């Protein structure tokens, strides 16, 4: 049978009570948490077959906050720090799924109740690796302890960081997404799982269910090589169904819980914009692509300063000070700002607004003067060009109207003090975006709408004794 350890080290790493989110108890540490994929899926019932077992992953960084004289320190393996995980309101899984009833037949080993394939439970201590902590194979289901019938796919994990003396340093909550909706029946394609087994009636093993699909069909997401004679699971599924549908939500994970919910969706992107059609997913595997290993790249649309590491997927890439990209931007398919509130909650609590973690003082302890990752300038002074304009003015913002963030370009003719303020129509100042001495040039500022109500606002640029105004419109 299958050796469980071979499945577990690589599974999906390759590939309700709401409580206070981030609390730096000592005032000197921050913990960032994330999951790797944006959605983890599992069968709800295993009597007939197993597509995916209960298996969720969590990751975290622990950062000692710096100051004007000291850089932040990302804590590394062997530092004595450790991180625990739990899912408030979801303390057990046995009874919410029959996985443990059939685990021995499916995976060739006996698994203790509420313990997953890697030996991780519903609570535990994360393992450490270089500059991050991780937990693979958390056997969470989408059912909370108080509701065993309605899926809650976007629950919150609680991560707690401790030092070597067991002092609690910081906590955070981040989404631990999971759905049981994935199966071949709920989307209306097959009448029953037995119907699928009957299509394999020439194979003796199918007379004695349950059957683990990846036993025959290779699945790199599970670390399963297959039997060597059949096509991979992903190729079989996508090529078989590509002529029938181009609706990814038949399976990922289903029509109710739709995987794609992050910033890519907000700006209008769909699954096929990155992955191509359902048939294309299967056909590219037949042509040599390895599913879960060779996937769409950020660099297809973004420049090198806004893309993943060469040869790596976004979920495995690191950037500023060795932090995982997902630590600040959140996981694939759920990039912040997300349309799901739980995805935004960690950064909203840390910096006061949703979106990528870009308030530098969260980790640095103060606002650095120079540009940071991706060329972002934390004090809001973002040069556009070194051209010397013939006049000072504030240009039309873009996008306008806006619901999340808008860029406000402005031009400074002569060096001097510059202020850029935002007012409501009653004349109340909402915020100051710029208050600095600038050289002549072309600049822009960013304004986020998370704390703004829908309506019209006035931006006022003040420089060298003159004022310039521009109306902007917020929609919700």
C-alpha positions in Angstrom: 0.0 0.0 0.0 0.9 3.6 0.1 3.6 4.8 2.4 2.1 7.8 4.1 5.3 9.7 4.6 5.9 9.8 0.9 2.6 11.7 0.4 3.0 14.1 3.2 6.2 16.0 2.8 5.1 17.5 -0.5 1.3 17.6 -0.4 0.1 21.0 -1.5 3.3 22.8 -0.5 4.0 22.2 -4.1 1.2 22.8 -5.6 -16.1 31.6 14.7 -15.4 33.4 16.8 -13.6 36.4 15.5 -11.1 37.6 18.1 -8.5 40.3 18.1 -6.2 39.7 15.2 -2.7 40.9 15.9 -1.6 41.7 19.4 2.1 42.5 19.9 2.1 41.8 23.6 5.6 42.8 24.3 5.5 45.7 21.8 8.5 44.3 19.9 7.4 41.3 17.8 5.0 40.6 14.9 3.9 37.3 13.6 2.6 37.0 10.0 0.5 33.9 8.9 -0.7 32.6 5.7 -1.8 29.5 3.8 -0.3 28.5 0.5 -3.1 28.0 -2.0 -6.1 30.1 -1.2 -8.2 27.0 -1.0 -7.6 23.4 0.1 -10.2 20.8 -0.8 -11.1 17.4 0.5 -13.8 14.8 0.0 -16.5 14.9 2.7 -17.2 11.1 2.4 -14.6 8.4 1.6 -16.7 5.3 1.4 -16.3 5.1 -2.4 -13.2 7.2 -3.4 -10.6 9.7 -2.3 -9.7 12.6 -4.5 -8.1 14.6 -1.7 -7.8 13.8 2.0 -8.2 16.4 4.8 -4.9 18.3 4.5 -4.3 22.0 5.1 -1.1 24.0 5.4 -0.1 27.0 7.4 3.0 29.1 7.4 4.3 32.0 9.5 7.2 34.5 10.0 8.1 35.8 13.4 9.7 39.3 13.2 11.4 41.3 15.9 10.4 44.9 15.2 13.3 47.3 14.6 13.7 51.0 15.1 15.5 53.9 13.5 18.9 52.4 14.5 18.1 48.7 14.2 16.8 46.6 11.3 13.9 44.2 11.9 15.1 40.6 12.5 13.2 37.6 10.9 13.6 34.8 13.4 15.3 31.7 12.0 15.4 28.0 12.9 17.3 27.3 16.1 16.5 30.7 17.6 14.4 29.2 20.3 11.2 30.8 19.1 8.2 28.7 18.2 4.7 29.1 16.9 1.6 27.3 17.8 -1.6 27.0 15.7 -5.3 26.3 16.5 -8.6 27.0 14.8 -11.0 28.7 17.3 -14.4 27.2 17.1 -13.2 24.1 15.2 -11.5 21.7 17.6 -12.2 18.2 16.1 -12.8 16.5 12.7 -13.9 13.0 13.5 -17.7 12.8 12.9 -17.5 15.8 10.5 -16.1 13.4 7.8 -15.7 9.6 7.6 -12.1 9.9 6.6 -10.7 8.1 9.7 -13.1 5.1 9.0 -11.4 4.4 5.6 -7.9 5.9 6.1 -6.4 2.5 6.7 -7.7 1.0 3.4 -6.9 4.1 1.5 -3.4 4.9 2.8 -2.3 1.6 4.3 -1.9 2.9 7.9 -4.0 3.5 11.0 -4.4 7.2 11.8 -5.4 8.3 15.2 -8.7 10.3 15.5 -8.3 14.0 14.6 -4.7 13.5 13.5 -3.8 14.1 9.8 -1.6 12.2 7.5 1.6 14.0 8.6 0.8 13.5 12.3 -0.4 17.0 12.8 -3.6 17.6 14.7 -6.2 20.3 14.9 -3.8 22.1 17.3 -0.1 21.9 17.6 3.3 23.5 17.3 4.6 24.5 13.8 7.9 23.1 12.6 10.7 25.5 11.7 12.7 25.8 8.5 15.3 28.5 8.0 13.4 31.8 8.5 9.8 30.5 8.7 7.5 28.1 10.5 5.1 25.7 8.9 2.5 23.0 9.5 1.6 20.5 6.8 -1.5 18.3 6.8 -3.8 20.0 9.4 -6.9 17.8 9.1 -9.5 20.6 9.2 -13.0 20.3 7.8 -15.2 23.2 6.8 -17.6 22.5 9.6 -17.4 24.4 12.9 -18.2 22.7 16.2 -21.5 24.4 16.4 -22.6 23.8 12.8 -22.1 20.3 11.4 -24.2 20.8 8.2 -23.3 24.2 6.7 -19.8 24.7 5.2 -17.7 27.5 6.6 -14.9 27.5 4.1 -13.0 30.6 5.2 -12.3 30.0 8.9 -9.6 31.7 10.9 -6.5 30.0 12.3 -4.9 31.5 15.4 -1.1 31.6 15.4 0.8 32.4 18.6 4.5 33.2 18.7 6.6 32.4 21.8 10.2 32.9 22.8 12.5 30.2 24.3 11.2 31.1 27.7 7.6 30.4 26.7 6.7 34.0 26.8 3.8 34.9 24.4 5.2 37.5 22.1 2.5 38.1 19.4 -0.6 36.5 17.9 -2.4 36.7 14.6 -5.3 35.2 12.8 -5.3 34.4 9.1 -7.6 32.4 6.8 -7.3 28.6 6.8 -9.5 27.9 3.8 -11.1 24.5 3.2 -14.0 23.0 1.3 -15.7 19.6 1.1 -17.6 20.7 -2.0 -15.2 19.1 -4.4 -16.7 15.9 -5.8 -18.1 14.6 -9.0 -21.7 14.6 -7.9 -22.5 18.0 -6.3 -21.9 19.9 -9.5 -24.5 17.8 -11.3 -22.2 15.9 -13.6 -22.4 12.4 -12.3 -25.4 10.7 -10.6 -23.2 9.1 -8.0 -19.7 8.2 -7.1 -20.6 4.6 -7.8 -21.3 5.7 -11.4 -17.7 6.8 -11.7 -16.4 3.5 -10.2 -18.6 1.6 -12.7 -16.7 3.3 -15.5 -13.6 1.6 -14.2 -15.2 -1.8 -13.8 -12.5 -3.5 -15.8 -10.2 -2.9 -12.8 -10.5 -5.5 -10.0 -9.7 -2.9 -7.3 -12.8 -1.0 -8.0 -14.9 -3.9 -6.8 -13.6 -3.2 -3.3 -14.0 0.5 -2.6 -12.9 3.0 -1.4 -10.3 3.8 -4.1 -7.6 6.4 -4.0 -7.5 8.1 -7.4 -3.8 8.9 -7.2 -2.9 5.3 -6.8 -3.2 5.0 -10.6 -3.3 8.6 -11.8 -0.1 10.5 -10.9 -0.8 13.6 -8.7 2.2 15.8 -7.9 0.1 17.7 -5.5 0.0 14.6 -3.4 3.5 13.4 -4.2 2.0 10.4 -5.9 3.7 9.0 -9.0 0.8 6.9 -10.2 1.1 3.4 -11.7 3.1 4.5 -14.7 0.6 3.3 -17.2 -2.2 5.9 -16.9 -2.2 9.6 -17.5 -1.9 12.0 -14.6 -5.1 12.8 -12.6 -5.1 16.4 -13.7 -4.7 15.5 -17.4 -7.4 12.9 -17.2 -9.9 15.2 -15.5 -9.3 18.3 -17.7 -9.1 16.5 -21.1 -12.2 14.4 -20.4 -14.3 17.3 -19.2 -12.9 20.1 -21.4 -15.3 19.3 -24.2 -18.2 19.4 -21.8 -17.6 22.5 -19.8 -15.3 25.5 -19.4 -16.7 26.2 -15.9 -13.8 25.7 -13.5 -16.2 26.0 -10.5 -17.6 22.6 -11.4 -14.6 21.3 -9.4 -12.6 24.2 -7.9 -14.0 23.5 -5.4 -17.6 23.9 -6.5 -20.3 26.4 -7.5 -20.9 27.6 -4.0 -17.3 28.0 -2.7 -15.4 29.6 -5.6 -11.6 29.5 -5.2 -10.7 32.8 -6.9 -11.6 35.7 -4.7 -8.5 37.9 -4.4 -7.3 41.0 -6.1 -7.1 39.3 -9.5 -10.8 38.7 -9.4 -11.5 42.2 -8.1 -9.9 43.7 -11.2 -11.9 41.3 -13.5 -9.5 38.4 -14.0 -10.9 34.8 -14.3 -9.4 31.4 -14.1 -9.0 31.1 -17.8 -7.1 34.4 -18.1 -4.1 32.6 -16.4 -4.7 28.9 -16.9 -6.5 28.9 -20.3 -9.5 26.7 -21.0 -10.3 23.5 -19.2 -9.0 21.6 -22.3 -5.8 23.6 -22.4 -5.0 22.6 -18.8 -5.1 19.0 -19.8 -3.5 19.4 -23.2 -0.5 21.3 -21.8 0.1 18.4 -19.4 0.1 16.0 -22.3 2.7 18.2 -23.9 5.0 17.9 -20.9 3.8 20.4 -18.3 3.9 19.0 -14.7 0.7 20.0 -12.9 1.1 21.8 -9.6 4.8 22.3 -10.4 4.6 24.3 -13.7 1.8 26.8 -13.4 1.1 30.3 -14.6 3.7 32.9 -13.7 3.3 36.4 -12.5 6.0 37.4 -14.9 3.5 36.7 -17.8 2.0 40.1 -16.9 4.3 41.8 -14.4 7.8 43.1 -14.7 10.7 41.5 -12.9 10.3 43.8 -9.9 6.8 42.5 -9.3 7.2 38.8 -10.2 8.1 35.5 -8.5 11.6 34.3 -8.1 13.1 32.8 -11.3 12.1 29.1 -11.6 9.7 29.2 -8.7 6.0 29.6 -8.2 4.6 32.7 -6.4 3.7 30.6 -3.4 7.3 29.5 -3.0 8.9 32.8 -3.8 10.6 35.2 -1.3 11.2 38.9 -1.5 11.9 41.7 0.9 14.4 40.5 3.6 13.7 36.9 2.8 10.0 37.1 3.5 7.6 34.9 1.5 5.6 37.0 -1.0 2.5 35.5 0.4 3.3 36.8 3.9 2.5 40.4 2.7 0.3 39.7 -0.3 -1.6 36.6 0.9 -2.0 33.3 -0.9 -2.5 32.4 -4.5 -6.1 33.1 -5.6 -6.8 35.2 -2.5 -4.3 38.1 -2.9 -5.3 41.0 -0.8 -7.3 43.1 -1.1 -9.7 40.1 -1.3 -13.5 40.1 -1.5 -13.5 37.8 1.6 -13.2 39.8 4.8 -11.2 37.1 6.6 -8.4 37.3 4.0 -8.0 41.0 4.7 -8.2 40.8 8.5 -4.6 40.3 9.3 -3.3 43.2 7.3 -6.2 45.4 8.2 -5.4 44.9 11.9 -1.6 45.3 11.4 -1.7 48.5 9.3 -5.2 49.9 9.6 -6.3 49.2 6.0 -6.7 46.2 3.8 -4.4 45.4 0.9 -0.7 44.2 0.8 1.3 44.8 4.0 3.0 48.0 3.0 3.0 50.1 6.2 6.7 49.8 6.9 6.6 50.8 10.5 4.7 47.5 11.3 8.1 45.7 11.1 10.6 48.6 11.0 9.1 50.5 14.0 9.3 53.8 12.1 8.9 55.1 8.6 12.1 54.6 6.5 13.0 57.4 4.3 13.9 55.4 1.2 11.9 53.2 -1.1 11.2 49.6 -0.1 10.1 46.5 -2.0 8.9 47.0 -5.5 10.1 50.6 -5.3 7.3 51.5 -2.9 8.1 54.7 -1.0 6.6 54.5 2.5 6.3 58.2 3.0 4.0 58.4 0.1 6.4 60.3 -2.2 6.5 58.3 -5.4 8.6 59.9 -8.1 7.2 59.3 -11.7 10.0 61.1 -13.6 12.8 63.6 -13.2 11.3 65.9 -15.8 10.9 69.5 -14.6 7.3 70.6 -15.3 6.5 74.1 -16.4 3.8 74.5 -13.8 2.7 72.9 -10.5 -0.7 71.1 -10.6 -2.6 68.1 -9.5 -3.6 65.8 -12.3 -6.7 63.6 -12.7 -6.5 60.6 -10.4 -6.8 57.0 -11.7 -8.9 55.0 -11.4 -11.7 57.4 -10.8 -14.2 56.5 -9.4 -12.4 53.9 -7.2 -13.4 51.5 -4.4 -10.0 50.3 -3.2 -7.0 52.5 -4.2 -6.4 55.4 -6.5 -3.2 57.1 -7.8 -3.1 60.9 -7.5 -0.4 62.3 -9.8 0.9 65.8 -9.2 3.6 68.1 -10.6 6.0 70.4 -8.7 7.5 73.2 -10.7 9.9 74.6 -8.0 11.6 72.9 -5.1 9.8 73.7 -1.8 7.4 72.5 0.9 4.6 70.4 -0.5 1.3 69.2 1.2 -1.3 67.0 -0.3 -4.5 66.8 1.7 -7.9 65.2 1.3 -11.1 66.9 2.4 -14.7 65.9 2.4 -17.3 68.3 0.9 -17.9 69.9 4.3 -14.3 71.0 4.4 -13.2 68.5 7.0 -9.7 67.2 6.5 -9.7 63.4 6.1 -6.0 62.7 5.7 -2.7 64.2 4.7 -0.9 62.2 2.0 2.2 64.3 1.6 3.9 66.8 4.0 7.5 67.2 2.9 10.0 69.3 1.0 10.3 68.1 -2.6 12.5 68.8 -5.5 10.9 69.9 -8.8 9.5 66.9 -10.6 6.6 64.6 -11.4 5.2 62.5 -8.5 2.2 60.5 -7.5 0.5 59.5 -4.2 -1.7 56.6 -3.3 -5.0 57.0 -1.5 -6.8 53.9 0.0 -10.6 53.9 0.4 -11.0 51.5 3.2 -11.8 54.2 5.7 -13.7 56.4 3.3 -17.4 56.4 2.8 -18.9 56.5 -0.7 -19.0 60.1 -2.1 -17.0 63.0 -3.5 -13.8 64.3 -1.9 -11.4 67.1 -2.7 -7.6 66.7 -3.0 -5.7 69.9 -2.3 -2.1 70.3 -3.4 -0.3 73.2 -1.6 3.2 74.3 -2.7 5.0 77.6 -2.6 2.0 79.5 -1.4 -0.4 78.2 -4.1 -3.2 75.7 -3.9 -4.5 73.3 -6.6 -7.7 71.2 -6.3 -9.1 68.0 -7.8 -12.3 66.1 -7.2 -12.2 62.4 -6.6 -15.1 59.9 -6.3 -15.3 56.9 -4.0 -17.8 54.1 -4.7 -18.6 51.2 -2.4 
